Amino acid sequence: MNKPDIQQLAAAFDHTNPDIAGEPHAMYRAFREQCPIGRSQQHGGFYFATRYQDVKKVFEDYSTFSSTTGVGIPPHPYQMLPIDLDPPQQTKYRRILNTRFTVEAVAAKKDVIENEIRQFINGFIEKGSADLAVDIVRPLLPAVVLPILGVPLEDRQQLCAWIEYLTRGRANDMPGVIKAGEDIGVYLMQLVARRRAMPPGDDIISLMLASKIDGETPTDEQIFRTLFITLFGGLDTTSSVMLESLLFLARNPDEKKKLMAGEYDWAKVIEEFVRYTSPVQGLRRTLTKDTELSGQPLKQGDWMFALLGSANRDESVFPDAERCVLDRSPNPHIGFSTGAHICLGRNLARLEIELLLKTILRRLPDFRVADD
């Protein structure tokens, strides 16, 4: 492909286009080789970074590449905390939330998660077939995450429906997405207000209500914006890794047999599934000053979309990058991002993915994907 062609491809790049989102990796590879910093004319215009070192720099240099104007393209309807903040303000929120997502805190949820997985499998195992997305993966995550947040049982189904639409409708129904975001906002604001008058519980709402930021208890709106991103991250991204992992194992029975036989280290397997899937393909930052990246001049106010999905397939860092290599080592992937905004729930996600895969392989060892 010559230079004019690759520039035309870059100008037309739209990550929300289903045709691109469905299989972007050939395009990513062409960009890494010929146009590592591209300029798209879509969504008002933005630059995008495709190589591992450039993407890593964007996420780690928050003084130049800021999150404070939002991280989505197109922009999310709400500011979300702390993802739409930079340190030191971002750090104040993370310091509070991190206590609920340490390795030790997450490990305490192991029995609860395993029980939920068993119950979902019990619901379909005798039928002989199931839609693993509908029957276990998507209902499992809210069953785990929403109690951690403090959402009452009777409200969880409706909240999940809103989150599902917010996540998957952005490409073709932005008004509907905005409405879903507004519905979530109204609900969460009302929930936080109710909880102020109730005894504290063992959840994030209670944790936030008992905390201080700059000497003040967070407002209802600040807590809502914190809950919003925790919902968004906890329900959608983890399900993507789970489903892609199950699909890989179904399509690669020899690898599945080796995994079941104990030939692979589970910790390495989970990291490789996250690298290979890259559930968040990219995030935006906004330039705070003029600079350059890999020789490309950038101006203050420019949008930079850093493509995690491309960085995690960069052949200069990951040999045989297009293959899912279950014993890959080393594996410095950035599937959970990197820098100040590294995924808050990464320890929970790792545990959920491992427990789901282990349980399915134990109880449904011969599962396969239907021909259609």
N, C-alpha and C positions, 0 to 999 in steps of 0.2 A: 504494500500500500504506500503511495507516495505522500508527500507532505500535505498538499492541498486536500487529498482524500481524508487523511487522518484528522485534519483540522475541521473538515465538514462533519465528520463523525462526532468529533468533540462538541461542536456547536449544537448538534442535534441531541446530545446525550441527555436523557431524562430518566432518572432512576425510578420514577413512579409509573413509567410505561410498562404495562404487564409483559410485553414482548421482551423488553430488556431485563426486567426484574426476574423473569422466569429462568433465563440462562445468560448471565452477564459476563461469564468468565473469558470467553474468546475476545470480547471487546476490551475487558480489563487488560488482558495480555497485550493486545495491540497498543493500548495506551501506555502501558509500562515500557514497552520497547521503543515507541516512537513519539509519544506525547505525554511524558510523565506528569506534567502539570497542564491540564487542559482548561479550555474556556467554553462553557456551555452558554447558549443563548436562551435556554429555557428558564421559566420561573423568574424572569427579570434579570437573568444573567448571574453566573457564578463560576468561580474556578473550582477545579477538583484535583486532588492529589491521589496518585495510584501506587507509588512505590513505598515499600515498607518504611524506609528511613524518613521519608518526607511525612508520611502519615503519622508516624511516631512523634516527630518534631511538632507537628500541629497540635497534637493532644497534650504534649508535655510543656510547651511554651505558652502558657495561658496569658502571659503579659503581652504577647504579640497577637495570639489567636484566641480571642475572648469568647466566652459563652453567654455574656450578659444580655445579648440581644436575641437569644434563642439558639437552638441547635438543630432545628428542622428546616428542610426545604421541601415543600412550601412551609412557612412558619406554622408552629403549633398555635391553636386558638388561645391557649393559656400559657402564661409564664409558669414554669414548674421549678420547684425548689427541692434540692440545691443544684440541680443540673444546669439551670440558667443563671448561675452565679459563678464568679471566680473567687479563689482565695484572696484575702482571708475570710470574707463573709461566707463563702461556700463551706469552709472548714468548720465553722461553728455549727452548721447543721449536720455535717457528716460526723462530727465528734459525738453528737447525740445519737444518731441513727446507727452508727457502727456497733454500738453495744448489743444490738439485737441481731447482728449478722456476723458475729465472730464465728470461727470454727467451732468453738465450744458451745455457743448459744444455738447454733444450727444443729449440732449433733444431738442436742436434747430433744429435737423434733423427730428423730429417726423413727421411733416406734409409731408415732402418729402418722407419718408419711407412709410407712410400710403397711399400716392397717388400712389406710385409704386406698392404696393400690390393690391390696387383696380384695377389698369390697367391690371395687369397680370390676376386677377380673371375674369375681364370683357372679357378677350380673350378666356376663355374656359367655362364659367359658363353655357352658353346656350347649349353646346354640351352634357352635362350630364355625362361626364367622362373626366379624365385628368391624366397625369402622374405628380404628384405634384412636383417630383424632377426636371423634365425637364421643366414644364410649369410655375413654380413659384419660387421654392426655389433657384435653382442654378442661374437663371437669375436675381433674386432679389438682391442677395448679391453684384455682380459686379456693378449693377445699383446704389447701395448705396456707396460701398467702393471706386470704381475707381474714381469718381469725388472728393472724399476726398483726394485721392493721387494726382490728377491732370492729369489723363490719358484722352486724348481727346476722344470724343464720337466715332469717326470713327475707333479707334484702340481697343476698348474694347472687341469685340467679339474674335479677334485673341488672345489677351492676356489671355482671359479666357480659350481658348482651350489649350494653353500652360500650364497654371497653373493646369488645370484638369489632363493633362497627367503627369505632374511632380508629382502630388499628388498620382495618382492611378496606375502608371506604374512601381513603384520601385520594386515590387515583381517579375516581369517577363521580364522587358525590361530596364535594367539599361543604355545601350547605348542610347536608345530613351529618357530616362529621362534626361541624361546628355545633349543631343541635345536640348531638350525643355528648360533646364536651360540656355544653351548658347544663344538660341534665345531670351529668356526673358532678359538676360543680355545685349545683343546687343541693343535690343529695348529700354530698360530703360536708358542705357548710352546715346544713341542718343537723347532720349526725354529730359534728364536733360541738355545735351549740348545745345539743341534748346531753352530750357526755360531760360537759362542764358541770352540770347539775347532778351528776351521778357519781357513785363511789368509783375510785380508780380500778382498772382491770390490768391484766397482764398483756398489754398490747401497745402498739406504737402511738395511738391517740393519747392514751394515758401517759406514756413516756413524754410526749411533746408537751402535754398540759402541765407536767411537773417540772419542766426544764426552763432555763433562762437563756435568752439570746440577747446579748448587749444589755444584760440586767433586767430584761422584760420577758414575761411569759409570752410565747408566740400567740399572735392573733388567730382567730378562727380561719381567716383567709390564708395566713402563712401555713397553718397546719394542713388546710385543704390542698394547697399547692404542693406540699410535701407528700401527702398521701397519693396525689394524682400520679406523680412520676413513679412511685413505688408500685402502684397498680399496673401502670403501663409496662414497666420493666419486668414485673414478676409474673405476668400472665402470658405475654406474647412471645418474648424472646426465648424463654426456656422451652416453650412448646415447639418452637421451630427446631431446636437442636434435638429434642426427643424424637420428633417425627422423622427428620432426616436420618438420624442414627438407626432407627428401626427399618427405614427403607433401605439403607446401606446393608444392614445385616441380612435382610430378606433377599437382596440381590447378590450377595456374596456369601453363599452358604459355607464355603471353606473357612472364611474368616470367622463366621459365626461359630463354627465347630471349634476352632482354636481358642476363641474367647471362652466358650463354655468349658473347654478342657483345662483352663487355667494357664494357657501359654502366653497370655498377655497380662501386663500390669494394668489394673483397672484405672489407676490414676493417669497413666499415659493415654489410655483409650479415651477417657473423658476429655482430656485436653485436645486430643486430635479431632474428636468430633466437633468440639467448639471451633477449632481453627478451620476445619473443612467447611462447616456450615456457616460460620460468621453470621449469627442471627441478626445483628445490627450491621447492615452493609455500609452505612456511612452516616456521619454527623457533621453538622455545620459549625464553623467558627467564623467570627468577624474580625477583620484586621483592625488593630488599634493604632497602627502606624504604618508608614511606607516601609517595605522590606522586599526581600526576594526569597524564592524557594526554588532550589535546583535551577538557578539562573533566570527564573521567571519573575519579572518585576511585579509587585503587588502594591496596591494603594490602600491607605487608610479607608475603612468602610467597605472594602471588598468582602464578598462572601467566599469562604474556602470550605469546600465539601471534602472531607477526608474519608477516603474509601477503605474502611476496614476490610471489606470483602476482597478487595484487590490486594491490599498489603499482605493478607494472610495467604495469598497464592504467589507471592513474589519469589521467583526461582532463585534469586541471589541469596535468599535467607532460608528457604525451605526446598531442599532438593526433591525432585519429583513432586512438585507442589500440587499438581492437579490430581494426584492420587491421595486417597485416605489411607494413611499408613499407621496402623493401630499401635505400633511400638515406636513411633517417631521420637527420636531423642538426639539432640536437644529440640525443644519445641517452644521458641519464644513468641508464640502467637499473641496477638492483641485482640482476640475475639471478645474479651471483656473490656476492651479499650485499655488505656494506660494513662499515667499521670494522675492529676488530682481527681479526675472524674472516673477513675477505674470503677467498674460495676460494683455497686453497693451490695447486691445480692449474689455475688459470684459463688460464695461458699454454699449458700442454700441451693443455687442452681446445680452445682456439681453434685451435691448429695441427692437431689431429686432425680437427676438424670441417671446416676448410678443405680439407685434403688429401683427405678422403673425398669431399666434394662435388665438388671439381674433377676427381678421377679418375673418378667415376661419370658426370659430365657429359661428360667426354672419351670414355670408352669405351662408355657406354650413353646417348647423348644423347636417344634417343627413349623412354626408359623410361616406363612408365605403371603405375598401380595397377589390378589386376584388378577387375572389376565387383563381385565378391563380397567 
